[in-house]
Amino acid sequence: MSGASSGMRVLVDAYWWHEGPVSNRLVQRELIRSWRRVHPEDQLTLVLPSKHARGDHEEFDHLTARTGPHGLAVELEYGRLARRARADVVFTHNFAPRGAPSIVFVHDVLFKERPEWFTWQERVYLSRVGPGLSRADAVVTSSTNEARRIARCFPGAPAASPIGLAPEPALLDARPRRPDLPDDLDGFVLSVGRLNVRKNLGAALRGALDSGSVTPRFPVVVVGESDGKAAAWDDDVARAVETGQVVLLGHVDIEELAWLYGHTSLFVYLSLDEGFGLPPVEALAFGAPVLVSDLPVFRENLGDRASYVDPAGPGDVARAIRAAVNAAARTRTHERWEPRSWDAIARSLRAHAAQVVGR
């Protein structure tokens, strides 16, 4: 076994490197890139699904898994691949391998406390997360709030350590480009995220319309695509889409997203719950005023940089949006916030992995 001080051999879960959930792929890629950058003495060997064996992996060494989906591949193949790579430790996402020392990054376990937010297919897929964690040597996650949830839901798992998340570096460095929006806008309210029941977009749109702040020249601009269990919008929201008070952009490229964050009058994110909640952090990094649900995880991650509202109170949401739009119009300029870096997160992750190797 190699010593942590002289470099470790690490088998790294890269199953989503080429395709998979957007947020999960971001976390996976940036942790791998940053680990290599801040600890070049370590030997990282990626595990990819066999169909992507010939893809661009940025010159990382790699092995392939024949099993799918991701959770089964981790459980059934990663232990064997770890022995083949002579790995000191295996770093995976959500699922733990058999027969190898491991550290697992758990994205969230919301499916345990609020199963109604997930499709039955998602619940079946995620059902192996809990039993596997009892095999892990160490567990990390994004926030203290999520670490507590993991402890509540899976008391037999190792205590999870929060290491944080960060915006994608390419987003922060992008050259902003205006997306396809009307030229005569006076401003806009922005919402970014997957369109599913947990993100509570319907309540945000309903509150924005009721606030009296939204018009075709000052619309709500929505970035995101359907994902998971969807929620229906009411007829007023549907009509607002037709009249231009709500603009559904769907997917945008990274340069367009940078422009939207940099030019929005207000960023609104009224999710019902989160493991971390990265879009508000991204918005703050561009200096946007931010209104979010009054959740412990947002209080933890955003502090006094954001405004908060009860997402279940339609009147409260409308008043909060109206007040935030008016305050933003008076302030006009806002200070950009520099969030934690992926390099710092990778150092923390690597320190936990070194403890596993040391044991």
VOLO-412566 format. One record per residue (C-alpha): residue number from 1; y, z, x. Coordinates in Angstrom, 2 decimals, always signed. Layout:
N
<i->NUM	north->Y	up->Z	east->X>
...
This chain:
359
<i->1	north->+0.00	up->+0.00	east->+0.00>
<i->2	north->+3.42	up->-0.92	east->+1.37>
<i->3	north->+6.05	up->+1.80	east->+1.63>
<i->4	north->+9.02	up->+1.73	east->-0.74>
<i->5	north->+11.42	up->+2.00	east->+2.22>
<i->6	north->+9.97	up->-1.05	east->+4.00>
<i->7	north->+9.57	up->-3.16	east->+0.90>
<i->8	north->+7.27	up->-3.27	east->-2.09>
<i->9	north->+5.00	up->-5.94	east->-3.46>
<i->10	north->+5.84	up->-6.23	east->-7.16>
<i->11	north->+4.17	up->-8.30	east->-9.85>
<i->12	north->+6.98	up->-9.13	east->-12.28>
<i->13	north->+6.65	up->-10.10	east->-15.93>
<i->14	north->+8.48	up->-13.42	east->-16.34>
<i->15	north->+6.69	up->-14.64	east->-19.45>
<i->16	north->+10.05	up->-15.46	east->-21.14>
<i->17	north->+11.66	up->-17.11	east->-18.10>
<i->18	north->+11.61	up->-20.57	east->-19.71>
<i->19	north->+11.44	up->-19.81	east->-23.43>
<i->20	north->+11.45	up->-16.83	east->-25.74>
<i->21	north->+13.94	up->-14.59	east->-27.56>
<i->22	north->+17.40	up->-15.26	east->-26.12>
<i->23	north->+18.32	up->-11.63	east->-25.45>
<i->24	north->+14.90	up->-10.83	east->-23.98>
<i->25	north->+15.05	up->-13.87	east->-21.72>
<i->26	north->+18.49	up->-12.80	east->-20.49>
<i->27	north->+17.28	up->-9.30	east->-19.59>
<i->28	north->+14.16	up->-10.60	east->-17.88>
<i->29	north->+15.92	up->-13.23	east->-15.79>
<i->30	north->+18.89	up->-11.12	east->-14.70>
<i->31	north->+16.74	up->-8.15	east->-13.69>
<i->32	north->+14.57	up->-10.43	east->-11.55>
<i->33	north->+17.52	up->-12.24	east->-9.94>
<i->34	north->+19.40	up->-9.02	east->-9.24>
<i->35	north->+16.31	up->-7.24	east->-7.87>
<i->36	north->+15.83	up->-10.06	east->-5.36>
<i->37	north->+19.52	up->-9.98	east->-4.44>
<i->38	north->+19.87	up->-6.21	east->-3.89>
<i->39	north->+16.38	up->-5.62	east->-2.40>
<i->40	north->+15.42	up->-8.75	east->-0.45>
<i->41	north->+12.84	up->-6.73	east->+1.47>
<i->42	north->+10.63	up->-6.61	east->-1.66>
<i->43	north->+8.12	up->-9.36	east->-2.41>
<i->44	north->+8.40	up->-10.36	east->-6.09>
<i->45	north->+5.65	up->-12.44	east->-7.66>
<i->46	north->+6.41	up->-13.72	east->-11.14>
<i->47	north->+3.86	up->-14.10	east->-13.93>
<i->48	north->+4.47	up->-17.12	east->-16.16>
<i->49	north->+2.47	up->-18.69	east->-19.00>
<i->50	north->+0.33	up->-21.51	east->-17.67>
<i->51	north->+2.26	up->-24.15	east->-19.61>
<i->52	north->+5.33	up->-23.40	east->-17.48>
<i->53	north->+3.57	up->-23.31	east->-14.12>
<i->54	north->+5.44	up->-26.41	east->-12.92>
<i->55	north->+8.87	up->-25.36	east->-14.18>
<i->56	north->+11.88	up->-24.31	east->-12.11>
<i->57	north->+11.44	up->-20.65	east->-11.11>
<i->58	north->+14.19	up->-20.61	east->-8.46>
<i->59	north->+11.66	up->-20.62	east->-5.59>
<i->60	north->+9.99	up->-17.37	east->-6.60>
<i->61	north->+6.31	up->-16.99	east->-5.84>
<i->62	north->+4.40	up->-17.06	east->-9.10>
<i->63	north->+1.02	up->-16.71	east->-10.77>
<i->64	north->+0.08	up->-17.90	east->-14.26>
<i->65	north->-1.42	up->-16.23	east->-17.31>
<i->66	north->-3.69	up->-18.25	east->-19.58>
<i->67	north->-3.62	up->-15.80	east->-22.51>
<i->68	north->-1.03	up->-15.67	east->-25.26>
<i->69	north->+1.03	up->-14.35	east->-26.87>
<i->70	north->+2.96	up->-12.27	east->-24.35>
<i->71	north->+1.57	up->-8.85	east->-25.29>
<i->72	north->-2.06	up->-9.94	east->-24.95>
<i->73	north->-1.34	up->-11.63	east->-21.64>
<i->74	north->+0.16	up->-8.41	east->-20.25>
<i->75	north->-2.73	up->-6.25	east->-21.44>
<i->76	north->-5.60	up->-8.56	east->-20.53>
<i->77	north->-4.47	up->-10.48	east->-17.44>
<i->78	north->-1.71	up->-8.71	east->-15.55>
<i->79	north->-4.03	up->-6.12	east->-13.99>
<i->80	north->-6.21	up->-8.87	east->-12.51>
<i->81	north->-3.15	up->-10.78	east->-11.34>
<i->82	north->-1.79	up->-7.61	east->-9.73>
<i->83	north->-4.94	up->-7.29	east->-7.64>
<i->84	north->-4.70	up->-10.96	east->-6.69>
<i->85	north->-1.09	up->-10.48	east->-5.56>
<i->86	north->-1.97	up->-7.16	east->-3.85>
<i->87	north->+0.91	up->-5.68	east->-5.83>
<i->88	north->+1.97	up->-2.06	east->-5.37>
<i->89	north->+3.35	up->-1.94	east->-8.92>
<i->90	north->+3.63	up->-4.16	east->-11.98>
<i->91	north->+6.94	up->-4.44	east->-13.87>
<i->92	north->+6.57	up->-5.59	east->-17.49>
<i->93	north->+8.47	up->-5.77	east->-20.77>
<i->94	north->+7.38	up->-3.83	east->-23.89>
<i->95	north->+3.65	up->-3.89	east->-23.07>
<i->96	north->+1.69	up->-2.13	east->-20.31>
<i->97	north->-1.09	up->-3.75	east->-18.24>
<i->98	north->-4.54	up->-2.28	east->-17.79>
<i->99	north->-5.84	up->-1.26	east->-14.38>
<i->100	north->-2.59	up->-1.31	east->-12.37>
<i->101	north->+0.35	up->+1.03	east->-11.68>
<i->102	north->+3.15	up->-0.07	east->-13.99>
<i->103	north->+6.74	up->+0.41	east->-15.05>
<i->104	north->+7.64	up->-0.94	east->-18.51>
<i->105	north->+11.08	up->-1.90	east->-19.84>
<i->106	north->+11.03	up->-1.21	east->-23.60>
<i->107	north->+13.74	up->-3.23	east->-25.33>
<i->108	north->+13.66	up->-1.13	east->-28.52>
<i->109	north->+11.23	up->+0.40	east->-31.01>
<i->110	north->+13.30	up->-0.10	east->-34.15>
<i->111	north->+10.22	up->-1.58	east->-35.82>
<i->112	north->+8.71	up->+1.93	east->-35.97>
<i->113	north->+11.60	up->+3.58	east->-37.80>
<i->114	north->+12.73	up->+0.61	east->-39.91>
<i->115	north->+9.73	up->-1.68	east->-40.45>
<i->116	north->+11.40	up->-3.25	east->-43.49>
<i->117	north->+13.78	up->-5.09	east->-41.15>
<i->118	north->+10.92	up->-7.05	east->-39.59>
<i->119	north->+8.57	up->-9.76	east->-40.81>
<i->120	north->+4.87	up->-8.94	east->-41.03>
<i->121	north->+4.25	up->-11.31	east->-38.10>
<i->122	north->+6.74	up->-9.36	east->-35.97>
<i->123	north->+5.18	up->-6.04	east->-36.98>
<i->124	north->+1.70	up->-7.26	east->-36.05>
<i->125	north->+2.93	up->-8.51	east->-32.68>
<i->126	north->+4.81	up->-5.28	east->-31.91>
<i->127	north->+2.02	up->-2.97	east->-33.06>
<i->128	north->+0.55	up->-2.93	east->-29.53>
<i->129	north->+3.75	up->-1.61	east->-27.93>
<i->130	north->+3.06	up->+2.07	east->-28.68>
<i->131	north->-0.59	up->+2.36	east->-27.66>
<i->132	north->+0.12	up->+0.54	east->-24.43>
<i->133	north->+2.97	up->+2.83	east->-23.36>
<i->134	north->+0.55	up->+5.73	east->-22.87>
<i->135	north->-0.95	up->+3.71	east->-19.97>
<i->136	north->+2.39	up->+3.15	east->-18.25>
<i->137	north->+3.32	up->+5.16	east->-15.17>
<i->138	north->+7.04	up->+4.92	east->-16.00>
<i->139	north->+9.14	up->+3.67	east->-18.90>
<i->140	north->+12.75	up->+2.51	east->-18.80>
<i->141	north->+15.03	up->+1.31	east->-21.57>
<i->142	north->+18.62	up->+0.29	east->-22.14>
<i->143	north->+20.29	up->+3.40	east->-23.60>
<i->144	north->+19.93	up->+7.16	east->-23.96>
<i->145	north->+19.84	up->+6.65	east->-27.73>
<i->146	north->+16.84	up->+4.33	east->-27.43>
<i->147	north->+15.11	up->+6.66	east->-24.95>
<i->148	north->+15.28	up->+9.38	east->-27.60>
<i->149	north->+13.87	up->+7.03	east->-30.23>
<i->150	north->+10.94	up->+6.14	east->-27.95>
<i->151	north->+10.22	up->+9.85	east->-27.49>
<i->152	north->+10.28	up->+10.39	east->-31.27>
<i->153	north->+8.04	up->+7.44	east->-32.05>
<i->154	north->+5.65	up->+7.63	east->-29.09>
<i->155	north->+5.40	up->+11.22	east->-27.83>
<i->156	north->+2.38	up->+10.31	east->-25.68>
<i->157	north->+4.40	up->+7.85	east->-23.57>
<i->158	north->+6.20	up->+8.83	east->-20.34>
<i->159	north->+9.77	up->+9.95	east->-20.92>
<i->160	north->+11.95	up->+6.82	east->-20.97>
<i->161	north->+14.89	up->+6.56	east->-18.57>
<i->162	north->+18.01	up->+4.63	east->-19.64>
<i->163	north->+19.18	up->+2.04	east->-17.09>
<i->164	north->+21.64	up->+0.00	east->-19.20>
<i->165	north->+22.29	up->-3.68	east->-19.88>
<i->166	north->+25.09	up->-6.04	east->-18.85>
<i->167	north->+26.57	up->-9.36	east->-20.00>
<i->168	north->+25.17	up->-12.55	east->-18.55>
<i->169	north->+27.04	up->-13.31	east->-15.29>
<i->170	north->+27.24	up->-17.00	east->-16.18>
<i->171	north->+29.13	up->-16.07	east->-19.36>
<i->172	north->+31.70	up->-13.99	east->-17.48>
<i->173	north->+32.17	up->-16.78	east->-14.91>
<i->174	north->+32.20	up->-19.67	east->-17.40>
<i->175	north->+35.13	up->-22.04	east->-17.71>
<i->176	north->+36.15	up->-21.53	east->-21.37>
<i->177	north->+36.06	up->-24.59	east->-23.65>
<i->178	north->+37.27	up->-24.67	east->-27.24>
<i->179	north->+34.44	up->-25.29	east->-29.73>
<i->180	north->+34.66	up->-27.52	east->-32.79>
<i->181	north->+37.25	up->-25.59	east->-34.81>
<i->182	north->+40.28	up->-26.77	east->-36.82>
<i->183	north->+43.38	up->-27.28	east->-34.68>
<i->184	north->+45.80	up->-25.44	east->-36.98>
<i->185	north->+44.25	up->-21.95	east->-36.96>
<i->186	north->+46.57	up->-18.94	east->-36.77>
<i->187	north->+43.70	up->-16.86	east->-35.37>
<i->188	north->+40.18	up->-15.85	east->-36.33>
<i->189	north->+37.76	up->-12.95	east->-36.64>
<i->190	north->+34.56	up->-13.42	east->-34.61>
<i->191	north->+30.98	up->-12.29	east->-35.18>
<i->192	north->+28.18	up->-13.07	east->-32.71>
<i->193	north->+24.48	up->-12.32	east->-33.08>
<i->194	north->+21.19	up->-13.31	east->-34.60>
<i->195	north->+21.36	up->-13.92	east->-38.34>
<i->196	north->+18.89	up->-11.37	east->-39.67>
<i->197	north->+18.90	up->-8.43	east->-42.03>
<i->198	north->+19.50	up->-5.83	east->-39.30>
<i->199	north->+22.70	up->-7.48	east->-38.10>
<i->200	north->+24.25	up->-6.85	east->-41.53>
<i->201	north->+26.43	up->-9.96	east->-41.38>
<i->202	north->+26.74	up->-10.15	east->-45.15>
<i->203	north->+28.53	up->-6.78	east->-45.24>
<i->204	north->+30.87	up->-7.86	east->-42.44>
<i->205	north->+31.75	up->-11.09	east->-44.25>
<i->206	north->+32.16	up->-9.30	east->-47.59>
<i->207	north->+34.47	up->-6.74	east->-45.97>
<i->208	north->+36.49	up->-9.44	east->-44.21>
<i->209	north->+37.04	up->-11.30	east->-47.49>
<i->210	north->+37.97	up->-8.10	east->-49.32>
<i->211	north->+40.40	up->-7.14	east->-46.56>
<i->212	north->+42.81	up->-9.89	east->-47.61>
<i->213	north->+43.16	up->-10.92	east->-43.97>
<i->214	north->+40.90	up->-13.99	east->-44.11>
<i->215	north->+42.15	up->-17.45	east->-45.06>
<i->216	north->+41.18	up->-21.01	east->-44.10>
<i->217	north->+43.78	up->-20.73	east->-41.31>
<i->218	north->+42.51	up->-17.28	east->-40.28>
<i->219	north->+38.74	up->-17.49	east->-40.89>
<i->220	north->+35.70	up->-15.50	east->-39.86>
<i->221	north->+33.86	up->-17.52	east->-37.21>
<i->222	north->+30.12	up->-16.78	east->-37.00>
<i->223	north->+28.05	up->-17.62	east->-33.91>
<i->224	north->+24.28	up->-17.26	east->-34.17>
<i->225	north->+21.13	up->-18.71	east->-35.64>
<i->226	north->+18.54	up->-17.43	east->-38.09>
<i->227	north->+15.97	up->-15.19	east->-36.46>
<i->228	north->+13.45	up->-12.84	east->-38.02>
<i->229	north->+13.85	up->-11.41	east->-41.51>
<i->230	north->+16.94	up->-12.89	east->-43.18>
<i->231	north->+19.27	up->-11.34	east->-45.74>
<i->232	north->+20.84	up->-13.20	east->-48.67>
<i->233	north->+24.63	up->-13.51	east->-48.95>
<i->234	north->+26.46	up->-13.12	east->-52.23>
<i->235	north->+28.11	up->-16.01	east->-54.09>
<i->236	north->+31.62	up->-15.14	east->-52.86>
<i->237	north->+30.52	up->-15.49	east->-49.24>
<i->238	north->+28.83	up->-18.81	east->-50.03>
<i->239	north->+32.07	up->-20.07	east->-51.62>
<i->240	north->+34.06	up->-18.84	east->-48.60>
<i->241	north->+31.90	up->-21.05	east->-46.39>
<i->242	north->+32.77	up->-24.02	east->-48.63>
<i->243	north->+36.52	up->-23.26	east->-48.54>
<i->244	north->+36.67	up->-22.72	east->-44.78>
<i->245	north->+37.34	up->-18.97	east->-44.89>
<i->246	north->+33.99	up->-18.53	east->-43.13>
<i->247	north->+33.00	up->-20.97	east->-40.36>
<i->248	north->+29.32	up->-21.04	east->-39.34>
<i->249	north->+29.11	up->-22.50	east->-35.84>
<i->250	north->+25.43	up->-21.73	east->-35.26>
<i->251	north->+24.50	up->-22.03	east->-31.59>
<i->252	north->+27.32	up->-22.63	east->-29.09>
<i->253	north->+27.13	up->-23.21	east->-25.37>
<i->254	north->+28.22	up->-20.59	east->-22.88>
<i->255	north->+31.64	up->-22.14	east->-22.20>
<i->256	north->+32.42	up->-22.20	east->-25.91>
<i->257	north->+31.30	up->-18.59	east->-26.34>
<i->258	north->+33.60	up->-17.55	east->-23.48>
<i->259	north->+36.51	up->-19.29	east->-25.25>
<i->260	north->+35.73	up->-17.58	east->-28.55>
<i->261	north->+35.56	up->-14.12	east->-26.97>
<i->262	north->+38.79	up->-14.78	east->-25.09>
<i->263	north->+40.75	up->-16.03	east->-28.11>
<i->264	north->+39.51	up->-14.02	east->-31.07>
<i->265	north->+41.93	up->-11.75	east->-32.92>
<i->266	north->+39.11	up->-9.29	east->-33.66>
<i->267	north->+35.41	up->-9.05	east->-32.86>
<i->268	north->+33.31	up->-7.49	east->-35.65>
<i->269	north->+29.72	up->-6.29	east->-35.21>
<i->270	north->+28.39	up->-4.17	east->-38.09>
<i->271	north->+24.71	up->-3.97	east->-37.16>
<i->272	north->+22.68	up->-1.33	east->-38.99>
<i->273	north->+21.05	up->-0.16	east->-35.75>
<i->274	north->+20.56	up->-1.29	east->-32.16>
<i->275	north->+18.66	up->-0.43	east->-29.03>
<i->276	north->+21.81	up->-1.28	east->-27.05>
<i->277	north->+23.98	up->-3.95	east->-28.71>
<i->278	north->+25.22	up->-6.36	east->-26.05>
<i->279	north->+27.71	up->-8.60	east->-27.96>
<i->280	north->+30.39	up->-5.87	east->-28.31>
<i->281	north->+30.14	up->-5.23	east->-24.57>
<i->282	north->+30.60	up->-8.96	east->-23.95>
<i->283	north->+33.64	up->-9.03	east->-26.25>
<i->284	north->+35.25	up->-6.07	east->-24.47>
<i->285	north->+34.65	up->-7.78	east->-21.13>
<i->286	north->+36.90	up->-10.60	east->-22.40>
<i->287	north->+39.56	up->-8.21	east->-23.67>
<i->288	north->+38.83	up->-8.68	east->-27.39>
<i->289	north->+39.61	up->-5.90	east->-29.89>
<i->290	north->+36.25	up->-4.66	east->-31.21>
<i->291	north->+35.19	up->-3.12	east->-34.53>
<i->292	north->+31.60	up->-1.87	east->-34.71>
<i->293	north->+29.31	up->+0.23	east->-36.89>
<i->294	north->+29.66	up->+3.96	east->-36.33>
<i->295	north->+26.30	up->+4.34	east->-34.59>
<i->296	north->+25.39	up->+6.79	east->-31.80>
<i->297	north->+24.34	up->+3.94	east->-29.51>
<i->298	north->+27.77	up->+2.29	east->-29.80>
<i->299	north->+29.53	up->+5.61	east->-29.22>
<i->300	north->+27.38	up->+5.94	east->-26.08>
<i->301	north->+28.00	up->+2.45	east->-24.74>
<i->302	north->+31.55	up->+1.67	east->-25.91>
<i->303	north->+33.25	up->+5.06	east->-26.07>
<i->304	north->+36.91	up->+4.91	east->-27.11>
<i->305	north->+37.23	up->+1.20	east->-26.26>
<i->306	north->+36.15	up->+0.20	east->-29.78>
<i->307	north->+37.02	up->+1.08	east->-33.38>
<i->308	north->+34.26	up->+2.39	east->-35.67>
<i->309	north->+33.43	up->+2.14	east->-39.37>
<i->310	north->+30.59	up->+3.10	east->-41.71>
<i->311	north->+28.81	up->-0.24	east->-42.26>
<i->312	north->+27.45	up->+0.92	east->-45.65>
<i->313	north->+30.89	up->+1.41	east->-47.22>
<i->314	north->+32.35	up->-1.92	east->-48.45>
<i->315	north->+35.78	up->-0.42	east->-49.05>
<i->316	north->+35.76	up->+1.27	east->-45.65>
<i->317	north->+34.81	up->-2.01	east->-43.95>
<i->318	north->+37.59	up->-3.93	east->-45.69>
<i->319	north->+40.21	up->-1.33	east->-44.77>
<i->320	north->+38.97	up->-1.14	east->-41.17>
<i->321	north->+39.11	up->-4.92	east->-40.73>
<i->322	north->+42.60	up->-5.12	east->-42.24>
<i->323	north->+43.86	up->-2.29	east->-39.99>
<i->324	north->+42.21	up->-3.77	east->-36.88>
<i->325	north->+43.64	up->-7.26	east->-37.52>
<i->326	north->+47.11	up->-5.79	east->-38.03>
<i->327	north->+46.85	up->-3.66	east->-34.90>
<i->328	north->+45.66	up->-6.63	east->-32.85>
<i->329	north->+48.59	up->-8.73	east->-34.10>
<i->330	north->+51.03	up->-6.05	east->-32.94>
<i->331	north->+49.37	up->-5.55	east->-29.54>
<i->332	north->+48.72	up->-9.24	east->-28.78>
<i->333	north->+47.41	up->-8.56	east->-25.26>
<i->334	north->+44.33	up->-6.51	east->-24.51>
<i->335	north->+42.82	up->-5.15	east->-21.32>
<i->336	north->+39.55	up->-6.66	east->-20.11>
<i->337	north->+36.81	up->-4.15	east->-19.40>
<i->338	north->+34.41	up->-4.46	east->-16.49>
<i->339	north->+30.98	up->-3.27	east->-17.70>
<i->340	north->+28.10	up->-2.17	east->-15.51>
<i->341	north->+26.67	up->-4.91	east->-13.28>
<i->342	north->+23.12	up->-6.28	east->-13.26>
<i->343	north->+22.91	up->-5.37	east->-9.56>
<i->344	north->+23.50	up->-1.69	east->-10.41>
<i->345	north->+20.89	up->-1.89	east->-13.18>
<i->346	north->+18.37	up->-3.51	east->-10.83>
<i->347	north->+18.92	up->-0.77	east->-8.24>
<i->348	north->+18.17	up->+1.85	east->-10.86>
<i->349	north->+15.05	up->-0.02	east->-12.01>
<i->350	north->+13.84	up->-0.41	east->-8.44>
<i->351	north->+14.31	up->+3.31	east->-7.77>
<i->352	north->+12.01	up->+4.12	east->-10.72>
<i->353	north->+9.47	up->+1.59	east->-9.45>
<i->354	north->+9.59	up->+3.18	east->-5.99>
<i->355	north->+8.76	up->+6.55	east->-7.55>
<i->356	north->+5.67	up->+5.01	east->-9.13>
<i->357	north->+4.62	up->+3.54	east->-5.78>
<i->358	north->+5.28	up->+6.86	east->-4.08>
<i->359	north->+3.00	up->+8.66	east->-6.51>
